[in-house]
Amino acid sequence: MLACVEGEEEFVRLLLPLSDPQASDRDGETALMLASFGHPSCVELLLPVSDPHAQDGDGWTALMWAASSGSQTCIDMLLPHTDAGTVFMVPRKALNDRPAPSLD
């Protein structure tokens, strides 16, 4: 998974046949999620063998990771494979994390 975090396409290519692309770390993050944070070449390798609907411990999908990173390329790659509504949850969650205004 470290290769995905660093965007090391060649390492991902070498390790992919030897690993489980559906595996997740202790936070529920998959290789596809980590690659989606701005590493489109790794996303391209992982997308055919990964579940783009998988959610991490916070309920985020790879598309939400891509949206959070601002990587339009990763967003464009993931969007056809996922529920488009999830991308709108990132700003919505950020807004919901703030205290509600008083109605007084």
C-alpha positions in Angstrom: 0.0 0.0 0.0 2.9 2.3 0.6 3.7 2.2 -3.2 0.2 3.6 -3.8 0.6 6.4 -1.2 3.8 7.4 -2.9 2.5 7.0 -6.5 5.1 4.4 -7.3 3.5 2.9 -10.5 6.3 0.5 -11.2 6.2 -1.0 -7.7 2.4 -1.3 -7.9 2.7 -3.0 -11.2 5.3 -5.5 -9.7 3.4 -6.1 -6.5 -0.1 -6.3 -7.8 0.1 -10.0 -8.9 1.5 -10.9 -5.5 -1.0 -9.1 -3.4 -4.8 -8.8 -2.7 -6.0 -5.5 -4.1 -9.1 -5.7 -1.8 -7.0 -5.8 1.3 -7.4 -2.9 3.7 -5.2 -1.4 6.4 -6.3 -0.9 10.1 -8.3 2.2 9.0 -10.1 0.3 6.3 -8.2 2.0 3.5 -7.6 0.1 0.3 -4.8 0.5 -2.2 -7.3 2.1 -4.6 -8.3 4.7 -2.0 -4.7 5.6 -1.3 -3.8 5.8 -5.0 -6.9 7.9 -5.6 -5.3 10.7 -3.6 -3.6 12.1 -6.7 -1.9 9.1 -8.4 -3.8 8.4 -11.6 -1.3 5.9 -13.0 -1.7 3.7 -9.9 -5.5 4.1 -10.1 -5.4 2.9 -13.7 -3.6 -0.3 -12.6 -5.8 -0.9 -9.5 -9.3 0.0 -10.8 -9.9 -3.2 -12.9 -9.1 -5.4 -9.9 -10.5 -3.3 -7.0 -13.9 -2.5 -5.6 -14.5 1.3 -6.1 -17.5 1.0 -3.8 -15.4 -0.1 -0.8 -15.6 2.3 2.2 -12.9 3.0 4.7 -13.5 3.4 8.4 -15.0 6.8 7.9 -17.3 5.7 5.1 -15.2 7.3 2.4 -14.8 5.6 -1.1 -12.0 6.0 -3.5 -14.0 8.7 -5.3 -14.3 10.7 -2.1 -10.5 10.4 -1.6 -9.9 11.7 -5.1 -12.3 14.6 -4.6 -10.6 15.4 -1.3 -7.2 15.5 -3.1 -8.4 17.7 -5.9 -7.2 15.3 -8.5 -9.5 15.8 -11.4 -7.8 13.0 -13.3 -8.5 10.5 -10.6 -12.1 11.8 -10.2 -12.7 11.4 -13.9 -11.3 7.8 -13.8 -13.4 6.8 -10.9 -16.7 8.5 -11.6 -17.9 6.0 -14.3 -17.4 3.2 -11.8 -19.1 4.7 -8.7 -22.2 6.3 -7.4 -21.9 9.9 -8.4 -23.7 11.0 -5.3 -20.8 10.1 -3.1 -18.5 12.8 -4.4 -20.9 15.4 -2.9 -20.7 13.8 0.5 -17.1 15.3 1.1 -18.2 18.9 1.3 -21.4 17.9 3.0 -19.5 16.0 5.7 -17.2 19.0 6.2 -20.2 21.3 6.7 -21.9 18.8 9.0 -18.8 18.6 11.2 -19.4 22.2 12.3 -21.7 23.1 15.1 -25.3 23.9 14.0 -26.2 27.5 14.1 -28.7 28.7 16.7 -32.3 29.1 15.6 -33.0 31.7 18.2 
